[in-house]
Amino acid sequence: MDGDVQVLTAEDEARTGLSGADLRDARDSGSLVRVRYGAYADADGWAALDADGRYRALVVAASRRMRDAVFSHASAAALWRLPRLGAWPQGVEVLVGASSTVRSSRGVVRHRTARPPAVALRDGVRVTAAARTVLDLARRDRFAAALVAADHALRTGVATPDELRCESEAAGGEPGVRRARRVVAEARAEAESPGESLSRARMIELGVPRPVLQHELRDGDGLVARVDFWWADLGLVGEFDGRLKYRTDGVADRRAVEERLWAEKQREDRVRALGRRVVRWTWADALDANHLATRLTTAGLRPAR
């Protein structure tokens, strides 16, 4: 698992030489942490993980006790590295047959389905194929959250537009399918970050004119900038400013940030020299639909009548 931590269980004793008692002793000493019942990870490695990595470890840990299960929804999304708005669930999610009598239990949500999914192997775990994962999320989650996942799946190539369309058609009249089909219709590989996808979802919900994505602006010297959003009739450029790229750790990082900020200022000056206006916004704006609406309407964008 790229950048993740190895999950250890008593079932790995033949490979690791560590019994269940050894693992518990290591947990008590502080060298291991418990990820889930019977599953442990190196304490230092765990401390270095972000929320995404910790949830992936939880899914991997659960799969050691549920080897035939097909993990779905958020659990599959985590292993496909699909970005998520908000916190990950406390437990894992799996699919079961429509006639299954096994109910959800503590830490495991079981979703009944009459439609057997295509299955892929990710990090050694059986998960729903990426297109099915996106559809399952889109049938359940809010539009913005689902579009962030769908755009990322297309951008990284783990799903194609045709695969998403096929999954949405196969879903028939399942609950939430109309919402899911809207996500499929709006998904674009051109959105280059979760923040851009979230911003685009807000624009769709607000009903403002649709922008061109990743538009190239040129002058007599060649390429000036490839901008996130472009409204030609208004001569307006929209830029999502993630800010995370400006975090620093030491003098070298601060110098790099200063150089990047200066380069971006020069870039924006060249864009404005073309007679284009620029509106910028941050994560805080994109997460609050009202904030983003204010910035966009102030720039001249109005919902279509």
N, C-alpha and C positions, 0 to 999 in steps of 0.2 A: 504494500500500500504506500503510494508516494507520499512522503512526509508524515506518515502516520506511525502508530505504535503497534508493536507485536502484541497480540492477545494470547495469553497462556491459560490453559485449562488442565485439569488432571488427565484428560484424555490424551494430552501431548506428552505424557511421561516417557513413552518409549523414545521419543525424539529429544526431549529436553532433560530427562532424568529427574524431573521434579514431580513429586507426588502431590496429591491434594493437600496433605499435611504440610509439605514443604512450602507450597504456595501460601497457605494460611499463615505459616510462621513468617514468611517474607513480608506478608501484608502487615502483620503485627509489628515487625521491626521497622516498617516504613519504607522498605525498598520496593515494594509493590503496592498498587492501589487496586481495589476491587472495582471492576467495570460493571459487572453484573453478577448475579449469583453464580459462583463457581468459575468465574473468569476474571483474570487479573492482567495488569499491565505495569511496565516499569514506571516507577513514580516520577523520575525526572522526565522521561519521555512524555508522560501524561501531562505534567505541568506545562510542557512546551506546546501542547496542542491547543488550537483554537476550538470554538464550539463545533465547527463542522467536523474537525478531526475526532473530537470526543464522541460525537454522535455516530460517526462511521465505526468507531471502535465498539460502541454499544451494539450496532447491527451485526458486526462480525462476531462479537461474543454471543449474541443470541443465536446466530446460525450454527454455532458449535453444538447447541442442544436441540436444534430444529433443522437437521441436515436436509430433510426433504421439503422444507417449506420454500415457498416463493415469496420473497420480500417485495413489497409494493409501496405505492404512494410515497410518503416522505422518506421511508427507509431505502427504497430503490433510488429515489432522487439523490440521496446523500452519496450513494456509491457511484452514481453517474456524474457526481460533482456538479449537479444542478444547483444554482444559487437559490437561497431561500430568504424571503422577507420575514423577519421575526424569528422567534425561538424554535428550535427543533422540539419534537414531542418528547415526553418523558419515556415512552416505550417505543416498541417497534411495531410495524404494520406488515401483515401478510395476507395473501389471498387464499381462500378456501372455496371448494365447490359449493354450488347453490344449495345442494342437499345436505351439506355438512351440518351436523348437530353440535359441533365443537364451538363454544362461545368464546368471546374475548375474555381474557383473564388479566390479572395484574401484570402490567408491562408488555402485554401483547394484544394488539387490536387485530381482529380477524375480519376481513371483508369478504362477504360471499359474492361470488360471480358465476354466472352461467356461461361466460365466455372465456374459455381457456386462453391464457396469454402466451405470447411468444416469450421465451425465457432466455436470459443471457447470464453469463458468469462474470461477476465483478468482484475483485479482491477475494476470490474463492467462494463467493456467496451467490446463490441463485436469486436473480432479481427479474422483475418484469422488464421487457425490452424498453429502450428509452422512449419510443413513441407511445407505447402503452402507459408508461409512467407519466408522461406529460398529460395524456388524456385523463388519467385517473385524478391527477392533481387539478386539472382544469374543470372537471365535473364537480369538484368539491370546494376548491379554494376560491378566494376572491380573484377577480379579473386581473388586477395588477400583479399579484403574486404568481399567478399561472403564466402570464405573458413573460415575466422575467425568466421563468424556467424554460418556456417554449423557445424564446429567442436564443437562449444559451445553447439549447440542444441543437438548433439549426446552425448556429455559429461554429460550434465545435465539431459538427458533423456526426454526432451520435444518433441523430434522427434526420430524416429528410422531409421536405414538404409533402411528398407523396405518401410517405409512411404515416405522417400525422393525419392526412386526409383519409387514408384507408382506415385508420383506427377510429376516427370520428364517425365514419359511415358504418363501420361494424358495430359501433355502440348502440345503433338503433334508437330505441326510445328510453334508454337508461336514464335514471335521474341525473339532472345536471348537464345533459348532453347538449342542449341549446347553448348554454354558457360555454361549454368546451369548444363547440364549433366556432363560436365567435373568437375564441383565443387562437384556434388553428388558422382562421381566416386572416387574423391580424399579425401573426408571428412573422418575424423578419430576421434573417441571418445577418443583416447589415448592422443591427444594433450591437455595438462593440463592448458594452459593459452592462451589468445589472442596473446601474444608475440611469443609463440611457434608456433601457427597456422600461424601467419604472416611470421615467419622465414621459415616454411615449404613451404608456398606458393612461397616465393622467390626461394627456392631450386628447386621447380618444374619448375618455369619459367626459371631459369638458366640452367636447364637440368643436374644438378650434380647428382651423384648416390643417390638413396633414402636411407635415414637412417632408422634404427630400432628405434621406439619410446619407451621411458621409459624402457630402457634396464638395467638389474641388473648386476653389476660387483661384483664379490666375490673373497675373498682370503681365506687363511687357517682359519681365524677367523670368516668367515661368510660374510654377506653382507657389501660391502664397500660403494656402492652408487647405486642409481637408476638415471641414467643420461637421460637428455632430448633427445639426439640424439646419435646414435652409428653406426659407419661404421666399421664392423668387419674386412674387408680386409685391411683396413688402420690402424687398432688399434687406431682409432680416436674417441674421445668423443667431442660432441658439447653441449655447455651449453648456454642457453639464460639467460641473467642477467637483470631482470626487473628493478632493482635499486629502484623502488618505495618502495620496502620493506626496504630500508635503510634510509628512511626519519625519522627524529627524532623530538620529541617534549618533551624536558626536559631531566634531568639527567638520569632518569630511562630508557627512551627510548634509550639514547645514550649507556648506559651500555648493553642493550639488543642487539643493533646493533653491538657493539664491540664483544659480545659473539657469535653472529651469524657469523660475518666475520671470527672470529677465528675458529669456527666449520667448516666453508666452506673451509678455508685454509687447515685444517687438512684433511678434506675429499678429497680435490684435491690432497694433498700430497700422500694419500693412493692410489688414482687412478693412479697417475704417477709412484708410486712404483710398480705397476703391469706392467709397461712398456707401458702404454697407453699415448698417447698424448692428450692434451686438447686444444680446441679452444673455446673462449668465445666471446660473442657479446652482445650489448645492444639494447635498443629501437631505438636509433639514427641510429645504423647500419641496423637494420631490416627495418626501414622506408625508408632507402636509398638503393635501390637494388644494386647500384654500390659499396657502402661501404661493404655490406655483401658479395658481390661477391669477393671483394679483400681479405677479411678475410678467406673465404672458399678456394679460390684458393691458397692462401699462405700456408694453412694447408695441401694442397695436393689434394683437390677435383677439378676435372676437368669436364666440360660438356661432356656428352657422344657424341661420334662422330656419 
